[in-house]
Amino acid sequence: MRGAVHDYSFAGSELLLKTQPPRPILVAVAAAIVLVGCGQKGPYERVIVSGSVSYDGQPVEFGMIRFQPTGETRAPASGGYIMNSEYKVDQRGGVPVGTHKVIIQAFTGGIPASSTDRSKGRAPGIEDDPVGPRKTNKQFLPPKYNDKTELTIQIDSQSGELTKDWDLTP
């Protein structure tokens, strides 16, 4: 093995050859492990994006927002919940830098059970079901904001947060 350290020892009548990698390689591997584990949130540069969402002049009480990379942007999708018209995408460091389609869904029936009526263990819009709770909330935004979204955003490299409000019309 080239550049390896050899250690010879005898066991009975046999000669044993022990090969160890050179120390500089071990130091480099250890340094790489430390650097990868220190504060990075994946291989993509990300920006925390937050803001508000309204539809027809009214705040969207509950929904979801998703940023789907398009064009030359090669990164995972990211998103979060809209609660009381506000959203903040900060999981894994935020939204990857680049161009994204924006998919927004808004639901009738209030916010999820974990946030409201804890005495009954469910929120408005959740019915009893022998198989489990079933959501009866309906998505009410037009397809141009979700299934056939026309919304896009360019996330540029920057420090800090980006605030983007979405004022949607019928």
Secondary structure by P-SEA (a helix, b strand, c coil): cccbbbbbbbcccbbbbbbbccaaaaaaaaaaaaaaacccccccbbbbbbbbbbccccccccbbbbbbbcccccccccccccccccccccccccccccbbbbbbbbbccccccccccccccccccbbbbcccccccccccccccccccccbbbbbcccccbbbbbbbccc
